[in-house]
């Protein structure tokens, strides 16, 4: 498995309709198994595009690094 399999930015919509951004960190153990940790950011966004823009500005996110699942 390579690093592109797990995208570092997860965008989900909560029950109130706000979009939330989770920043994920992927490490691999000695057998090559991925260990994924995530930190949900405190900001709320009206659209997924706004969340992507914020990730790009604050974490230097690039196109293709986002996931919605």
C-alpha positions in Angstrom: 0.0 0.0 0.0 1.4 3.4 -0.8 0.7 6.9 0.7 -1.8 7.9 -2.0 -4.3 5.2 -0.9 -5.4 7.2 2.2 -6.1 10.8 1.5 -5.0 13.2 4.2 -8.0 15.5 4.2 -11.5 14.2 5.0 -14.6 16.4 4.5 -17.8 15.3 6.1 -21.2 17.0 6.5 -22.7 16.9 10.0 -26.3 16.6 11.0 -26.9 20.4 11.0 -25.6 20.6 7.4 -22.2 22.1 8.2 -19.1 20.7 6.5 -16.2 19.7 8.8 -12.6 19.0 7.9 -10.5 16.2 9.5 -6.8 16.1 8.9 -5.4 12.6 8.9 -1.9 11.3 9.5 -0.8 7.9 8.1 2.1 6.0 9.6 3.0 2.4 8.9 4.0 -0.3 11.4 6.8 -2.8 10.9 4.6 -5.1 8.8 3.5 -2.3 6.5 0.0 -2.0 8.1 -1.3 1.7 8.0 -2.1 3.4 11.3 -4.4 6.3 10.6 -5.0 9.1 13.2 -7.3 12.0 12.5 -7.9 15.4 14.1 -11.2 17.2 13.4 -10.7 20.9 13.0 -12.9 23.2 15.0 -14.1 25.3 12.1 -17.5 24.9 10.4 -17.9 25.5 6.7 -21.0 26.2 4.6 -19.7 24.3 1.6 -17.2 21.5 0.8 -15.4 24.0 -1.5 -14.9 26.4 1.5 -13.4 23.5 3.5 -11.1 22.7 0.6 -10.0 26.4 0.4 -9.3 26.5 4.1 -7.2 23.3 3.9 -5.3 24.7 1.0 -4.6 28.0 2.8 -3.7 26.4 6.2 -2.2 23.0 5.3 -1.0 23.5 1.7 -3.4 20.9 0.5 -3.3 19.9 -3.1 -6.0 18.8 -5.5 -6.7 15.1 -5.2 -5.9 14.9 -1.5 -9.5 15.2 -0.3 -11.9 12.4 0.5 -15.6 12.5 1.6 -15.6 8.9 3.0 
